Amino acid sequence: MGRDTAIKSDYALQVRKVLIFTLFLNVAVAIAKVFYGFMSNSVAMMSDGFHSFFDGTSNIVGLVGIWIASHPPDENHPYGHKKYETFFTVVIAVMLFTTCFEILRKVYQSFLEGHRTEVTPASFIIMLFTIGVNIFVMLYEKKKGESLGSDFLIADAKHTKSDILVSFTVIASLVFSGLGYHHADIIVGLIIIVFIGRIGYEILRDASNILVDTVCLNTRAVEAVVLSLDGVRGCHDIRTRGAQNAIYLDLHVLVDRDLSTEKSHGIADHIEEAIKREFPSVVDIVVHIEPDVKEQQVSVDSRGQGFQ
């Protein structure tokens, strides 16, 4: 138990370090975009800046979520608090959809007012600089998320990816606005909404799969491992649930009906060891031992035929 607690504590610490580091970068990027977007009257640039602010806000949400998720199991939460991390990825999706609404409102106002965007070399310099920072943040979070098995970091990396795509469309809007196509800024604002909405949907879909206990491990591969062990006569009803780095598994195993309880328990222990060795992300296994009734049925049938 002490080892598991230490592992969870280290996991939470590593994720927090990533979130704090990327928080400062996201805030710096957001301030640059919003400030210059306001100065140049660029809807697309300000919208992109607000999107970046949500990147920073999602880091803060993540820090709270990871802190709650790292709490050990207790009487009311015997399986731990891991799903709180997944729950807070849903919060990110909600924040993204809220961003879509705010940008849409700004686009509508700009269309009615017939605004003009001031395009300068500084606009392009700021956008290219912020794109470089966002690419670094996305790759960094994605790498750390995959190595740590963090649903939240992977979702946040997707969030930042949407920011990069949005920034490229902003540059396109600046180019067309400079050429005299003043409605390009508004059109790009609408394109940004589509990008952000799609990322929000993907995050919500992945989080929902975990929250509704969608299968998260190849059951045929698990069955192959179990059937390769001595004393196992059969395996069925394999069920998995959980997240990438915390999978819960239960299954039914057939053994010789004449085996003692002690030997049957020994087979169950070997099954747990083999599965955890083959699939390190499995954190909990429940093995239901059942007598092989087929063997008994064959014996009865054979005696019946012999009697006839």
Buried (B, 14 or more C-beta within 10 A) or exposed (E): EEEEEEEBEEBBEBBBEBBEBBBEBBBBBBBBBBBBBEBBBBBBBBBBBBBBBBBBBBBBBBBEBBBBBBBEBEEEEEEBBBBBBBBBBBBBBEBBBEBBEBBBEBBEEBBEEEBEBEBEEEBBEBBEEBBEBBBEBBEBBBEBBBEBBBBBBBBBBBBBBBBBBBBEBBBBBBEBBBEEEEBBBBBBBBBBBEBBBBBBEBBBEBBBBBBEEEEBBEBEEBBEBBEEBEBBBBBEEBBBBBBBBBBBBBBBBBBBBEBEEEEBEEBBEBBBEBBBEBBEBBBBBEBEBBBBEEBEEEEEEEEEEEEE
